[in-house]
């Protein structure tokens, strides 16, 4: 079984920055990609960003408009999300996810493993 652990969330002011980390451990036999999703109270879980593990190709949600950057340390099974120019509407629990296989990484259904989430709060 694979375990995912997120860290790096917290409270920041409007326009501030945070860097989230996700470390995978356990019986990892293959990884197609990893991604970040977020969920605000009363809202559906939505896609934020993802990265294809083989070559590091990134995928981003349209709302980011260049504010976020996803990266990974291939040999350490670790993924990062650098978030700049944060807005109050970015407030949510951010979840790390990993996919064993697939052709797309922007939808929830392709992911096999999920972390417990880390809270991001942006105040105005």
N, C-alpha and C positions, 0 to 999 in steps of 0.2 A: 504494500500500500504506500502511496505517496502522500506526504504531508507538506502543506504550504504555510509559511509564516510571514505575515506582513508586519512592517514596522515603518515608522517615520511620520505618522499622522500627528495632528495637534491643532492648536488654535493660532491663527494668524490674522493680521489685519488685511483689509481690502488692498490688493496690489502686492501682497507678500508672496513668499515662495516656500515650498516644501519639497523634500525629496523622499519618495516612498521606496521601500525595498521589499522584495519577496524572495525568500530562500526556500528551495525545494529539497526535501530529504526523503529517505526511504528507498523502496525498491523501484528505482527509475530504470526502465528498460528502453524506453524511447520517448522523445519529446518532439512534437511537430511545432508547437508554439506555446507561448504564454501571453496572457493578457490581463488588463485591468478593467473592472466594471465598477460602477458606483450605484448606490441606492439611497435616495433621500426619503424622509418620512412621507408615507402616503403615495409614493411614486414607484414605478416599475424599475427594476434593475436595468441599467443602460450601459452600453459599450463606451469605453473611454479610449483605450489604446491597446495594441497588441504587437508582438514581434515574432517573426518566423525564426525558429531556432537555428536552422541550418546556415543561413546567411545574414541574419539580423535585419531582414527587411521589415520596416515599421508600417503600422496601420494606425490611423488616427480618426477620431470622430470629428465631424465638421465643426462642432461648436468650439473646439480648441483654438483654431485660427493661429497656429504657430506657437501657442503658449506652453505646450507640453512637449517633452522629449522622452522617448522610451529607449532603453538600452539593456544589454545583458552582459554578464560574464559567463561565457560559454562553458568553461571547465568547472565552474563552481555552482552551476544551476541556480544562478541568482539573476533577478530582473530588477530594474530600477525605473522609476517614473519621476522625472524632474518637472515640477509644476511651478511656473512663473506667472506673474500678473494675475493672481488668484482673485476671484470674484465671489461675492456672497452666494450666488447661485451654484458655485462649485461645492458647497457644503453638502456632505454625504458620508456614508460609510463606503470606503473603497476596498474592493475585494480583488485578490489575486487569484488567477485561474490558470490551469495547464491543460493542454490538449495532447493526447497521444497520437492523433492523426487527424487528417481532414484536408480540405482544400480552401476553406475560408476560416478566418479567425475573428470576425466581427460580430458573430451571433452567439448567444448563450449556449445553444444546444450542442455545439461542437466540443465543449469543455468537459473534462472528466473529473478534475479535482479542483477544490475550492478552499481558500483560506478562510479564517474567521472574520477578517475585515479589520480595518483601522479607520478611526474617525478623523475626518478632516472638517474643520470648522473655520469659516472665513467670516469675520465680523466687519461691519461697516461703521 
